[in-house]
Amino acid sequence: MDYLKALLLGIVEGLTEFIPVSSTGHLLLIDHFLGIGDDDFGKTFAVLIQLGAILAILSVYFGKLWKVATTLGSSAQSRRFVIGVLIAFLPAALFGAMLHGFIKGVLFNPVVVCCTLIAGGLILLVVDDLSLETKHDDAMAFPLPMYLKIGLIQCLAMVPGVSRSGSSIVGAMLLGASKRAAAEFSFFLAMPTMAGAFAFDLLKNYKQLSVDNIVLIAIGFVAAFFAGLVVVKKLLDIVSNYGFKPFAYWRIIVGSIGLALVIAVG
């Protein structure tokens, strides 16, 4: 991997992490067709640069999160929200730790990614057209059982190409959240989920990090931060105005092209 590839992968990570198209899937396809898909560092790099995208959320939602943090002792609503996010995070933490080797060793391949991109796009099209009853407009005030159910649904995203944000958004909508609230909660849930994946992967692979690798990660990190910043600021308005169809079509197009290329050139 060179600096230009690291920059490209960082931009792709930031642009795709918070929209329901699967950042991991996109990174794996780019890795594969650039000839570095089978490299262990390439897979670790894709996880480690997510920290840049996490900081993008923190910068945009700092005011809200700071208010929650400073009112934990006095506000039942703040405590309830924090508990809800932790409840939603726990299934991914548990199953991710248990299945880490299988996921990286078996599921991280372009055929799986392309198929799940296409399938997920079709599901998004269907869900976007459903006349779902909206019961919850505030992402910070879902019922506690709903947080757990969203967390369980998010575990589907351990299959590359499914999309962490996509699974949590669809799950929240099916459980009664508005499109905007579902997308916003996917931001909040991303922070512990991605931070956990970052810490777990770093702990397992820190020995392979050299000075050159750290520079590459730094480039990807900065690119992911600025690209993620743009998406986090714009996504809720896009979802409110256009729904999820643009992302569904993108998934289907990318998955179909990727599958054709895999069949044609391997």
Summary of the structure (lengths in Angstrom):
residues: 266
radius of gyration: 17.8
end to end distance: 19.9
largest distance: 61.0
contacts: 935
relative contact order: 0.21
helix: 81%
strand: 1%
